[in-house]
Amino acid sequence: MKNEQINSLLTHPNTLTLFRIVSVPIIVVLLMVPNRFTALLAGLIFSAAAITDYFDGYLARRYGLVSNLGKVMDPVADKLLVSCSLIMLTALGWMPAWIACIIIGRELAVTGLRNIIAQNKQDVSASSLGKYKTGFQIAAIIPLMFHYPAFGLDFQVVGRFFLWGALLFTVWSGADYFLRFRKLLRG
């Protein structure tokens, strides 16, 4: 393969989405044996995977590489990455389980609603509240994964601060979705 072909493959939006999916079992395995090194590595891999969420959408729109596979797999990859990370953080006792349940439950409920919206040929794009929700979730998960104090920072305190913001935007954006599309739910 030529360098140009390799570069094209590595920057293709679906490859970035696949990276998010492949990163999930790596993060899970690293957090199965928690210590300073594996927690840091899991947090760094999560960070890299979370960044690809922005770039795959940007590249797809910018270069006309939007595909049905990408439209389906992108939100699946996002939910898989966040949900598995929350489950592992809960299993380790690094975050409250009830918050993970609310966040994951909202994701499943909104995904079901988005399917109904799409079947009715209406716009299912994420709202600005949804973007804030995602930002706060990522901002919470990274320090919660780092977990161990370093450089004078208590990563658990930082992570829990953002976790409360994530919880607020999770509930708010979920309620907003259901209120905006309540007419579809009646029919």
C-alpha positions in Angstrom: 0.0 0.0 0.0 1.3 3.5 -0.8 1.6 6.2 1.8 -1.3 8.0 0.2 -3.6 5.0 0.4 -2.6 4.4 4.1 -3.2 8.1 4.9 -6.6 7.9 3.2 -7.6 4.8 5.1 -6.5 6.2 8.5 -8.4 9.5 8.0 -11.6 8.0 6.6 -14.5 8.7 8.9 -15.5 5.0 9.2 -12.0 4.1 10.2 -12.2 6.6 13.0 -15.5 5.2 14.1 -14.1 1.7 14.0 -11.2 2.9 16.2 -13.7 4.0 18.9 -15.3 0.5 18.8 -12.0 -1.3 18.9 -10.8 0.9 21.8 -13.7 -0.3 24.1 -12.4 -3.8 24.9 -8.9 -2.4 25.4 -10.2 0.1 27.9 -12.3 -2.6 29.6 -9.2 -5.0 29.9 -7.0 -2.2 31.2 -9.5 -1.3 33.9 -9.9 -5.0 34.9 -6.5 -4.6 36.5 -6.6 -1.1 37.9 -3.3 0.6 38.9 -1.8 3.9 38.1 -0.4 2.8 34.8 -3.4 1.0 33.4 -5.8 3.7 34.6 -3.7 6.4 32.9 -3.5 4.3 29.7 -7.2 3.7 29.7 -7.9 7.4 30.2 -5.6 8.3 27.3 -7.1 5.7 25.0 -10.6 7.0 26.0 -9.5 10.5 25.3 -8.2 9.6 21.8 -11.3 7.7 21.0 -13.5 10.6 22.2 -11.7 13.0 20.0 -12.3 10.8 16.9 -16.1 11.5 17.4 -15.5 15.1 16.4 -13.2 14.3 13.5 -15.2 11.5 11.9 -18.2 13.8 11.5 -16.1 16.7 10.4 -14.3 14.7 7.7 -17.5 13.0 6.5 -19.2 16.4 5.9 -16.1 18.2 4.6 -15.1 15.6 2.0 -18.5 14.2 1.2 -17.8 10.9 2.8 -21.1 10.6 4.6 -22.3 7.0 4.4 -25.2 4.9 5.7 -22.7 2.7 7.6 -21.3 5.9 9.2 -24.7 7.2 10.1 -25.6 4.0 11.9 -22.2 3.1 13.4 -21.2 6.6 14.7 -23.9 6.8 17.4 -23.4 3.1 18.2 -19.7 3.6 18.7 -20.3 6.7 20.9 -22.8 4.9 23.1 -20.6 1.8 23.4 -17.6 3.8 24.4 -19.4 5.9 27.0 -21.6 3.1 28.4 -18.8 0.5 28.8 -16.6 3.2 30.4 -19.3 4.1 32.9 -20.0 0.5 33.7 -16.3 -0.2 34.4 -16.0 3.0 36.5 -19.0 1.8 38.5 -17.6 -1.7 38.9 -14.4 -0.2 40.3 -16.4 1.9 42.7 -15.0 5.1 41.1 -18.5 6.5 40.4 -22.0 6.0 41.7 -24.0 3.2 39.9 -27.2 5.2 39.9 -25.7 7.9 37.8 -24.4 5.4 35.3 -28.0 3.9 35.1 -29.5 7.3 34.4 -27.0 8.2 31.7 -27.2 4.8 30.0 -31.0 4.6 30.4 -31.3 8.1 28.7 -29.0 7.0 25.9 -31.2 3.9 25.2 -34.5 5.9 25.5 -33.3 8.7 23.2 -31.9 6.1 20.7 -35.4 4.5 20.5 -37.0 8.0 20.1 -34.5 8.9 17.4 -35.5 5.8 15.5 -39.2 6.9 15.6 -38.2 10.4 14.5 -36.2 9.0 11.6 -39.1 6.7 10.5 -41.2 9.9 10.3 -38.5 11.5 8.2 -37.8 14.3 10.6 -34.4 15.7 11.6 -32.7 13.6 14.3 -29.6 15.8 14.6 -28.2 16.3 18.1 -29.3 19.5 19.8 -26.9 21.9 21.5 -28.0 20.4 24.8 -26.9 16.9 23.5 -23.5 18.3 22.6 -23.1 19.8 26.1 -24.2 16.4 27.5 -21.5 14.7 25.5 -18.9 17.2 26.5 -19.6 16.9 30.2 -19.7 13.1 30.0 -16.3 13.0 28.3 -14.9 15.7 30.7 -16.1 13.5 33.6 -15.0 10.1 32.4 -11.4 11.1 31.6 -10.4 12.2 35.2 -12.5 9.4 36.7 -10.5 7.0 34.7 -7.2 8.6 35.7 -8.5 8.1 39.3 -5.2 8.2 41.2 -4.0 11.6 42.5 -1.1 13.1 40.6 0.5 16.5 40.2 -1.4 17.8 43.2 -4.7 17.0 41.5 -7.4 14.8 42.9 -8.8 13.4 39.7 -11.8 11.9 41.4 -12.9 15.4 42.7 -12.5 16.8 39.2 -14.3 13.9 37.6 -17.2 14.1 40.0 -17.6 17.8 39.4 -18.0 17.2 35.7 -20.2 14.1 36.4 -22.8 16.2 38.1 -22.8 18.5 35.0 -23.1 15.4 32.8 -26.0 14.2 34.9 -27.8 17.6 34.6 -27.3 17.8 30.8 -28.2 14.1 30.4 -31.6 14.6 32.1 -32.2 18.0 30.5 -31.4 17.0 27.0 -33.4 13.7 27.3 -36.4 15.6 28.6 -36.0 18.2 25.8 -36.0 15.4 23.1 -39.2 13.8 24.5 -40.9 17.2 24.8 -40.0 18.3 21.3 -41.2 15.1 19.7 -44.1 14.2 22.1 -46.6 14.4 19.1 -44.9 11.4 17.5 -45.2 9.4 20.7 -48.9 9.9 20.8 -49.4 8.7 17.2 
